[in-house]
Amino acid sequence: MGRVIDMSREAFEDLVGEALDSIPSELTARMRNVVIVVEDDAPERGLLGLYQGVPLTERGDWYGGVLPDHISIYRNEILRICDSPDEVVAEVRITVVHEIAHHFGIDDDRLHELGY
């Protein structure tokens, strides 16, 4: 790895928006009670994104009146591991898809099998 890629927060947030726009509308239409945010720093090194919430597959009749699920995308950690702006674009997309998949109840083992 070379030097850390320099990218403004605004440009990075635009990449997250583009990654979201690339997800088929049939899937995004099924997303419920979830917020996606860009945070500068991860709580631990190597963590690119984090899903916190109740996956759609685990929600039942009891589910209601709860705070939204929270997906964090960690800007500085992604920029730290990438060697080029093109790698940042690819890593942002992979991370966004990975965390949204958790919202749909897909676990890490299955995501790694799928290449995410």
ZAKE-367471 format. One record per atom (N, C-alpha, C): residue number from 1; residue in one letter; x, y, z. Coordinates in pm, 1 decimal. Each point is the difference from the previous one (the first is absolute). Layout:
+-----+------+----------+----------+----------+
| pos | code |        x |        y |        z |
+-----+------+----------+----------+----------+
| NUM |    A |        X |        Y |        Z |
...
+-----+------+----------+----------+----------+
This chain:
+-----+------+----------+----------+----------+
| pos | code |        x |        y |        z |
+-----+------+----------+----------+----------+
|   1 |    M |     83.4 |   -117.9 |      0.0 |
|   1 |    M |    -83.4 |    117.9 |      0.0 |
|   1 |    M |     87.9 |    124.2 |      0.0 |
|   2 |    G |    -41.6 |     97.9 |    -74.3 |
|   2 |    G |     72.0 |    126.3 |     -6.3 |
|   2 |    G |    -56.2 |     98.4 |    100.5 |
|   3 |    R |      0.7 |    124.4 |    -38.7 |
|   3 |    R |    -52.1 |    103.7 |     88.5 |
|   3 |    R |   -152.2 |     -6.5 |      6.5 |
|   4 |    V |    -54.6 |     60.6 |    102.0 |
|   4 |    V |   -145.4 |      3.1 |     16.4 |
|   4 |    V |    -59.6 |     90.2 |   -107.6 |
|   5 |    I |   -105.2 |    -47.2 |    -62.2 |
|   5 |    I |    -69.9 |     77.6 |   -102.1 |
|   5 |    I |    -62.7 |    122.5 |     66.6 |
|   6 |    D |     13.9 |    114.5 |    -63.5 |
|   6 |    D |    -59.2 |    123.8 |     49.7 |
|   6 |    D |   -133.4 |     21.3 |    -71.5 |
|   7 |    M |   -108.2 |     -3.9 |     75.6 |
|   7 |    M |   -133.2 |     19.8 |    -57.3 |
|   7 |    M |    -85.7 |     71.7 |    102.2 |
|   8 |    S |    -66.4 |    103.7 |    -44.1 |
|   8 |    S |    -85.2 |     76.0 |     91.6 |
|   8 |    S |   -116.9 |    -85.8 |     47.0 |
|   9 |    R |    -54.5 |     37.6 |    111.3 |
|   9 |    R |   -117.5 |    -69.2 |     53.3 |
|   9 |    R |   -114.4 |      7.3 |   -100.0 |
|  10 |    E |    -19.1 |    117.5 |    -61.6 |
|  10 |    E |   -108.3 |     17.1 |    -97.6 |
|  10 |    E |     16.2 |    -94.6 |   -118.3 |
|  11 |    A |    121.4 |    -10.9 |    -53.0 |
|  11 |    A |     24.5 |    -90.9 |   -112.6 |
|  11 |    A |    -23.7 |   -145.0 |     42.1 |
|  12 |    F |     41.5 |    -34.8 |    120.9 |
|  12 |    F |    -19.9 |   -135.8 |     50.1 |
|  12 |    F |   -149.3 |    -28.8 |     17.6 |
|  13 |    E |    -73.5 |     95.3 |     55.4 |
|  13 |    E |   -145.2 |    -17.6 |     15.9 |
|  13 |    E |    -67.9 |    -17.4 |   -135.6 |
|  14 |    D |     49.8 |     70.4 |   -101.2 |
|  14 |    D |    -53.4 |    -18.2 |   -135.4 |
|  14 |    D |     21.5 |   -142.8 |    -48.6 |
|  15 |    L |    116.8 |    -59.0 |     31.2 |
|  15 |    L |     26.3 |   -139.4 |    -38.0 |
|  15 |    L |    -95.8 |    -95.1 |     69.7 |
|  16 |    V |    -28.9 |     26.7 |    126.2 |
|  16 |    V |    -96.6 |    -83.3 |     72.4 |
|  16 |    V |   -137.1 |     12.1 |    -67.2 |
|  17 |    G |    -39.0 |    121.1 |    -36.8 |
|  17 |    G |   -127.1 |     20.5 |    -70.6 |
|  17 |    G |     -3.4 |    -73.3 |   -132.7 |
|  18 |    E |    110.8 |      3.8 |    -73.5 |
|  18 |    E |      6.5 |    -72.0 |   -127.6 |
|  18 |    E |     -9.5 |   -150.4 |     21.7 |
|  19 |    A |     63.1 |    -48.8 |    105.8 |
|  19 |    A |     -8.6 |   -143.6 |     31.1 |
|  19 |    A |   -143.7 |    -38.2 |     31.6 |
|  20 |    L |    -68.5 |     84.2 |     75.6 |
|  20 |    L |   -141.2 |    -26.0 |     30.9 |
|  20 |    L |    -84.4 |      1.8 |   -126.5 |
|  21 |    D |     28.3 |     94.0 |    -88.7 |
|  21 |    D |    -74.9 |     10.0 |   -125.3 |
|  21 |    D |     20.9 |   -121.7 |    -89.8 |
|  22 |    S |    112.4 |    -70.6 |     19.0 |
|  22 |    S |     29.5 |   -116.0 |    -83.9 |
|  22 |    S |    -73.1 |   -126.8 |     45.5 |
|  23 |    I |    -59.7 |      5.4 |    117.1 |
|  23 |    I |    -73.7 |   -116.2 |     51.9 |
|  23 |    I |   -137.0 |     -2.8 |    -66.8 |
|  24 |    P |    -41.6 |   -115.8 |    -48.7 |
|  24 |    P |   -129.5 |     -7.0 |    -69.0 |
|  24 |    P |   -114.2 |     54.5 |     85.2 |
|  25 |    S |    -87.0 |     74.8 |    -64.3 |
|  25 |    S |   -112.2 |     63.4 |     70.8 |
|  25 |    S |    -91.6 |   -102.3 |     65.6 |
|  26 |    E |     -4.2 |   -122.8 |    -53.3 |
|  26 |    E |    -81.6 |   -104.6 |     61.6 |
|  26 |    E |     49.3 |    -30.0 |    141.7 |
|  27 |    L |    130.0 |     15.4 |     22.0 |
|  27 |    L |     55.3 |    -23.8 |    133.7 |
|  27 |    L |    -15.4 |    122.5 |     89.1 |
|  28 |    T |     37.0 |    117.4 |    -50.9 |
|  28 |    T |     -7.7 |    118.7 |     84.7 |
|  28 |    T |   -144.3 |     29.5 |     40.4 |
|  29 |    A |    -95.9 |    -38.7 |    -83.6 |
|  29 |    A |   -140.6 |     20.5 |     35.6 |
|  29 |    A |    -40.9 |    -84.5 |    120.0 |
|  30 |    R |     73.7 |   -106.5 |     28.1 |
|  30 |    R |    -31.3 |    -88.7 |    112.7 |
|  30 |    R |     73.4 |     38.0 |    128.6 |
|  31 |    M |     91.3 |     94.7 |    -10.4 |
|  31 |    M |     72.8 |     43.5 |    119.4 |
|  31 |    M |    -95.2 |     77.6 |     89.1 |
|  32 |    R |     -0.5 |    -32.3 |    128.2 |
|  32 |    R |    -91.9 |     61.4 |     95.0 |
|  32 |    R |     72.6 |     47.0 |    125.0 |
|  33 |    N |    -27.5 |    122.7 |     38.8 |
|  33 |    N |     47.6 |     54.5 |    126.7 |
|  33 |    N |    151.4 |    -15.1 |     14.6 |
|  34 |    V |     72.4 |     54.6 |    -97.0 |
|  34 |    V |    146.2 |     -7.5 |      1.5 |
|  34 |    V |     57.2 |    133.4 |    -46.4 |
|  35 |    V |    106.9 |     41.7 |     63.4 |
|  35 |    V |     71.1 |    122.0 |    -38.0 |
|  35 |    V |    144.6 |    -37.9 |    -31.7 |
|  36 |    I |     55.2 |     65.2 |   -102.8 |
|  36 |    I |    139.1 |    -24.5 |    -39.3 |
|  36 |    I |     76.2 |    130.9 |     16.0 |
|  37 |    V |    110.2 |     -6.8 |     74.8 |
|  37 |    V |     78.0 |    120.2 |     27.2 |
|  37 |    V |    147.4 |    -25.2 |    -30.6 |
|  38 |    V |     68.9 |    108.2 |    -33.6 |
|  38 |    V |    145.1 |     -3.7 |    -13.4 |
|  38 |    V |     58.2 |     53.9 |    129.7 |
|  39 |    E |     91.3 |    -75.4 |     56.0 |
|  39 |    E |     71.9 |     44.9 |    118.4 |
|  39 |    E |    148.1 |      2.9 |    -35.8 |
|  40 |    D |     72.1 |     95.3 |     55.5 |
|  40 |    D |    141.3 |     11.2 |    -32.9 |
|  40 |    D |     80.8 |   -116.7 |     53.5 |
|  41 |    D |    -14.8 |    -31.4 |    126.2 |
|  41 |    D |     87.0 |    -98.7 |     63.2 |
|  41 |    D |    -76.4 |   -122.4 |     48.1 |
|  42 |    A |     58.5 |   -115.1 |    -25.1 |
|  42 |    A |    -56.8 |   -127.1 |     44.8 |
|  42 |    A |     34.5 |    -22.1 |    147.0 |
|  43 |    P |    -83.0 |    -75.4 |     72.2 |
|  43 |    P |     30.8 |    -30.0 |    140.0 |
|  43 |    P |    119.8 |    -93.1 |     15.8 |
|  44 |    E |     37.8 |    -68.7 |   -108.8 |
|  44 |    E |    118.2 |    -85.9 |      4.9 |
|  44 |    E |     64.3 |     -6.5 |   -138.3 |
|  45 |    R |    128.1 |    -15.5 |     -2.1 |
|  45 |    R |     75.4 |     -5.7 |   -125.2 |
|  45 |    R |    -46.7 |   -119.3 |    -83.6 |
|  46 |    G |    -14.6 |     24.0 |   -128.7 |
|  46 |    G |    -39.2 |   -106.8 |    -91.3 |
|  46 |    G |   -149.3 |     -9.6 |    -23.5 |
|  47 |    L |    -79.8 |     71.1 |     78.8 |
|  47 |    L |   -144.6 |     -3.5 |    -16.0 |
|  47 |    L |    -40.8 |    105.7 |   -101.9 |
|  48 |    L |    -57.2 |    -44.8 |   -111.6 |
|  48 |    L |    -36.7 |     90.6 |   -108.8 |
|  48 |    L |   -144.2 |     46.2 |      9.2 |
|  49 |    G |    -85.3 |    -84.3 |     56.7 |
|  49 |    G |   -140.6 |     32.2 |     16.3 |
|  49 |    G |    -56.9 |    -81.8 |    114.1 |
|  50 |    L |   -115.9 |     43.6 |     48.9 |
|  50 |    L |    -61.6 |    -70.0 |    112.1 |
|  50 |    L |   -151.2 |     12.7 |     -9.0 |
|  51 |    Y |    -68.0 |   -113.8 |     11.4 |
|  51 |    Y |   -146.5 |     -3.3 |      7.0 |
|  51 |    Y |    -39.8 |    -25.2 |    144.3 |
|  52 |    Q |    -87.7 |     85.0 |     52.1 |
|  52 |    Q |    -53.9 |    -19.1 |    134.1 |
|  52 |    Q |   -151.6 |      9.5 |    -10.1 |
|  53 |    G |    -66.6 |   -105.7 |     39.0 |
|  53 |    G |   -145.3 |      1.9 |     -5.5 |
|  53 |    G |    -58.8 |   -139.0 |      2.0 |
|  54 |    V |   -124.9 |     -7.7 |    -40.8 |
|  54 |    V |    -73.2 |   -126.2 |     -5.9 |
|  54 |    V |    -24.1 |    -31.7 |   -147.1 |
|  55 |    P |     65.3 |   -104.4 |    -53.0 |
|  55 |    P |    -18.5 |    -33.6 |   -141.8 |
|  55 |    P |   -147.4 |    -25.5 |    -32.9 |
|  56 |    L |    -34.5 |     27.5 |   -124.1 |
|  56 |    L |   -138.5 |    -19.8 |    -43.7 |
|  56 |    L |    -47.9 |   -142.0 |     26.2 |
|  57 |    T |     89.5 |    -97.3 |    -11.1 |
|  57 |    T |    -36.8 |   -140.7 |     18.8 |
|  57 |    T |    -31.2 |    -34.5 |    145.2 |
|  58 |    E |     35.0 |     87.2 |     93.9 |
|  58 |    E |    -24.2 |    -26.6 |    141.6 |
|  58 |    E |   -112.5 |     84.8 |     58.7 |
|  59 |    R |    -58.4 |     84.0 |    -81.2 |
|  59 |    R |   -107.1 |     86.7 |     49.7 |
|  59 |    R |   -131.6 |    -76.3 |     -0.3 |
|  60 |    G |    -73.9 |     17.8 |    106.6 |
|  60 |    G |   -129.4 |    -66.1 |     10.1 |
|  60 |    G |   -105.8 |     99.7 |     39.5 |
|  61 |    D |   -110.8 |    -51.8 |     52.0 |
|  61 |    D |   -110.6 |     85.5 |     42.8 |
|  61 |    D |     41.8 |     97.0 |    109.6 |
|  62 |    W |    100.4 |    -35.4 |     76.6 |
|  62 |    W |     47.8 |     83.3 |    110.2 |
|  62 |    W |     72.4 |    124.7 |    -49.4 |
|  63 |    Y |     42.9 |     -1.8 |   -126.6 |
|  63 |    Y |     85.1 |    107.5 |    -51.0 |
|  63 |    Y |    -82.7 |    125.5 |    -27.4 |
|  64 |    G |     29.4 |    104.0 |     72.0 |
|  64 |    G |    -67.4 |    128.1 |    -21.2 |
|  64 |    G |     47.2 |    100.3 |    102.5 |
|  65 |    G |      1.4 |    123.6 |    -38.2 |
|  65 |    G |     40.9 |    105.2 |     91.4 |
|  65 |    G |    145.9 |     -6.6 |     40.3 |
|  66 |    V |     82.4 |    -58.5 |    -85.8 |
|  66 |    V |    142.6 |    -10.8 |     30.7 |
|  66 |    V |     78.7 |    100.5 |    -83.7 |
|  67 |    L |    117.2 |     34.8 |     48.5 |
|  67 |    L |     87.2 |     88.1 |    -76.7 |
|  67 |    L |     41.8 |    -69.4 |   -129.3 |
|  68 |    P |     32.0 |     77.9 |   -102.1 |
|  68 |    P |     42.4 |    -62.1 |   -126.8 |
|  68 |    P |    127.7 |    -81.1 |     15.7 |
|  69 |    D |     11.5 |   -103.1 |    -83.0 |
|  69 |    D |    127.6 |    -68.3 |    -13.5 |
|  69 |    D |    101.3 |    104.5 |    -44.9 |
|  70 |    H |    125.5 |    -24.2 |     31.5 |
|  70 |    H |    104.3 |     98.9 |    -26.6 |
|  70 |    H |    113.6 |    -67.5 |    -76.6 |
|  71 |    I |     26.3 |     50.3 |   -119.9 |
|  71 |    I |    114.4 |    -46.9 |    -78.0 |
|  71 |    I |    101.6 |    112.7 |     -4.5 |
|  72 |    S |    120.3 |    -29.5 |     47.3 |
|  72 |    S |    109.6 |     96.4 |     -4.0 |
|  72 |    S |     99.8 |    -43.6 |   -106.8 |
|  73 |    I |     45.1 |     95.2 |    -80.6 |
|  73 |    I |    107.4 |    -22.3 |    -96.2 |
|  73 |    I |    116.1 |     88.1 |     46.5 |
|  74 |    Y |    115.5 |    -61.4 |     22.6 |
|  74 |    Y |    112.1 |     69.4 |     63.2 |
|  74 |    Y |     98.7 |     53.3 |   -104.3 |
|  75 |    R |     -6.2 |    129.7 |    -20.7 |
|  75 |    R |     76.2 |     67.6 |   -104.7 |
|  75 |    R |    151.2 |    -18.2 |     15.1 |
|  76 |    N |     55.5 |     35.4 |    113.1 |
|  76 |    N |    145.6 |     -3.3 |     13.7 |
|  76 |    N |     56.9 |   -141.0 |    -11.4 |
|  77 |    E |    -72.9 |    -97.4 |     47.3 |
|  77 |    E |     48.7 |   -138.5 |     -7.1 |
|  77 |    E |      1.1 |    -48.3 |   -145.4 |
|  78 |    I |   -104.1 |     33.1 |    -75.4 |
|  78 |    I |     -2.6 |    -38.0 |   -141.7 |
|  78 |    I |    111.0 |     72.6 |    -74.9 |
|  79 |    L |     16.7 |    129.1 |     24.6 |
|  79 |    L |    106.2 |     74.5 |    -68.5 |
|  79 |    L |    138.0 |    -54.3 |     36.9 |
|  80 |    R |     15.6 |    -48.1 |    121.6 |
|  80 |    R |    128.7 |    -51.4 |     45.6 |
|  80 |    R |     41.8 |   -126.0 |    -74.5 |
|  81 |    I |    -95.5 |    -85.7 |    -35.3 |
|  81 |    I |     35.8 |   -128.7 |    -61.3 |
|  81 |    I |      6.5 |      4.9 |   -152.2 |
|  82 |    C |    -40.4 |    110.2 |    -60.7 |
|  82 |    C |     -4.5 |      8.9 |   -145.6 |
|  82 |    C |    122.6 |     72.5 |    -55.1 |
|  83 |    D |     42.0 |    -42.2 |   -119.4 |
|  83 |    D |    117.6 |     58.8 |    -64.1 |
|  83 |    D |    -34.2 |     97.1 |   -112.0 |
|  84 |    S |   -126.8 |      6.9 |    -38.6 |
|  84 |    S |    -38.1 |     89.5 |   -109.3 |
|  84 |    S |   -146.1 |     41.0 |     17.6 |
|  85 |    P |    -38.6 |    109.1 |    -63.9 |
|  85 |    P |   -142.1 |     40.2 |      4.8 |
|  85 |    P |    -93.1 |   -108.9 |    -53.7 |
|  86 |    D |     44.0 |    -73.5 |   -101.7 |
|  86 |    D |    -83.5 |   -108.7 |    -53.0 |
|  86 |    D |    -21.8 |   -109.0 |    104.0 |
|  87 |    E |    102.8 |    -28.9 |     78.3 |
|  87 |    E |    -15.5 |    -98.5 |    107.6 |
|  87 |    E |    -97.8 |     50.1 |    105.7 |
|  88 |    V |      1.2 |    129.7 |     27.2 |
|  88 |    V |    -94.1 |     57.3 |     97.4 |
|  88 |    V |   -142.4 |    -20.6 |    -49.8 |
|  89 |    V |    -25.0 |     28.7 |   -126.7 |
|  89 |    V |   -133.6 |    -18.6 |    -57.9 |
|  89 |    V |    -44.9 |   -144.5 |     17.8 |
|  90 |    A |     87.4 |    -93.9 |    -34.7 |
|  90 |    A |    -34.4 |   -142.5 |     10.1 |
|  90 |    A |    -22.4 |    -41.7 |    145.2 |
|  91 |    E |     85.4 |     43.9 |     90.3 |
|  91 |    E |    -10.8 |    -39.6 |    140.9 |
|  91 |    E |   -125.0 |     59.4 |     64.3 |
|  92 |    V |    -32.9 |    123.2 |    -34.2 |
|  92 |    V |   -123.6 |     59.8 |     52.6 |
|  92 |    V |   -119.7 |    -83.0 |    -44.4 |
|  93 |    R |     -5.1 |    -36.5 |   -126.3 |
|  93 |    R |   -113.9 |    -77.9 |    -49.2 |
|  93 |    R |     -8.3 |   -135.2 |     70.7 |
|  94 |    I |    112.6 |    -68.6 |     10.7 |
|  94 |    I |      1.5 |   -129.7 |     67.1 |
|  94 |    I |    -47.0 |     14.0 |    144.5 |
|  95 |    T |     48.4 |    101.9 |     68.8 |
|  95 |    T |    -35.1 |     19.6 |    141.1 |
|  95 |    T |   -147.5 |     34.0 |     16.3 |
|  96 |    V |    -52.6 |     87.1 |    -85.5 |
|  96 |    V |   -142.3 |     35.5 |      7.1 |
|  96 |    V |    -86.3 |   -123.5 |    -25.0 |
|  97 |    V |     31.6 |    -76.9 |   -103.5 |
|  97 |    V |    -77.5 |   -121.1 |    -30.1 |
|  97 |    V |      9.6 |    -98.5 |    116.1 |
|  98 |    H |    118.9 |    -16.6 |     55.0 |
|  98 |    H |     21.5 |    -93.0 |    111.8 |
|  98 |    H |    -88.5 |     36.5 |    119.7 |
|  99 |    E |     -0.6 |    126.6 |     36.6 |
|  99 |    E |    -77.3 |     41.4 |    117.8 |
|  99 |    E |   -150.2 |     -5.1 |    -26.2 |
| 100 |    I |    -43.0 |     34.0 |   -118.6 |
| 100 |    I |   -142.4 |    -10.8 |    -34.3 |
| 100 |    I |    -42.6 |   -146.5 |      2.0 |
| 101 |    A |     88.4 |    -87.3 |    -43.1 |
| 101 |    A |    -31.9 |   -143.2 |      4.2 |
| 101 |    A |    -28.2 |    -45.2 |    142.9 |
| 102 |    H |     72.7 |     54.5 |     96.4 |
| 102 |    H |    -28.3 |    -33.5 |    140.7 |
| 102 |    H |   -141.7 |     44.8 |     37.5 |
| 103 |    H |    -44.0 |    113.3 |    -51.2 |
| 103 |    H |   -136.5 |     47.9 |     24.4 |
| 103 |    H |   -102.6 |   -103.2 |    -50.5 |
| 104 |    F |     35.6 |    -69.5 |   -108.1 |
| 104 |    F |    -87.5 |   -102.8 |    -55.7 |
| 104 |    F |     21.3 |   -136.8 |     64.3 |
| 105 |    G |     87.8 |     -7.4 |    100.7 |
| 105 |    G |     17.6 |   -124.5 |     73.9 |
| 105 |    G |    106.8 |    -92.6 |    -55.4 |
| 106 |    I |     85.0 |     48.4 |    -88.9 |
| 106 |    I |    106.8 |    -82.6 |    -56.4 |
| 106 |    I |    122.7 |     13.5 |     89.0 |
| 107 |    D |     54.4 |   -113.9 |     45.4 |
| 107 |    D |    112.5 |      4.8 |     93.4 |
| 107 |    D |    134.9 |     10.0 |    -72.2 |
| 108 |    D |    105.2 |     24.7 |     77.8 |
| 108 |    D |    133.7 |     19.8 |    -56.3 |
| 108 |    D |     49.3 |   -120.9 |    -78.1 |
| 109 |    D |    -25.0 |   -120.9 |     49.1 |
| 109 |    D |     46.7 |   -119.4 |    -70.8 |
| 109 |    D |    -56.1 |     -4.6 |   -142.0 |
| 110 |    R |   -129.2 |     23.9 |    -12.3 |
| 110 |    R |    -62.4 |     -2.4 |   -132.8 |
| 110 |    R |     50.7 |    115.0 |    -86.6 |
| 111 |    L |     17.7 |    116.1 |     59.6 |
| 111 |    L |     52.3 |    114.5 |    -76.2 |
| 111 |    L |    139.8 |    -27.5 |    -53.5 |
| 112 |    H |     83.6 |    -62.9 |     80.6 |
| 112 |    H |    135.3 |    -32.2 |    -46.2 |
| 112 |    H |     -4.4 |   -103.1 |   -111.8 |
| 113 |    E |    -93.4 |    -93.9 |      6.9 |
| 113 |    E |    -17.7 |    -96.1 |   -110.2 |
| 113 |    E |    -36.2 |     72.9 |   -129.1 |
| 114 |    L |    -76.9 |    108.4 |     13.3 |
| 114 |    L |    -45.3 |     76.7 |   -117.2 |
| 114 |    L |    102.2 |    104.5 |    -45.5 |
| 115 |    G |    109.1 |     14.2 |     75.0 |
| 115 |    G |    103.0 |     95.3 |    -38.7 |
| 115 |    G |    -12.3 |    137.1 |     63.6 |
| 116 |    Y |    -79.9 |      8.9 |    103.7 |
| 116 |    Y |    -15.7 |    126.7 |     71.2 |
| 116 |    Y |     54.1 |    -12.6 |    139.6 |
+-----+------+----------+----------+----------+
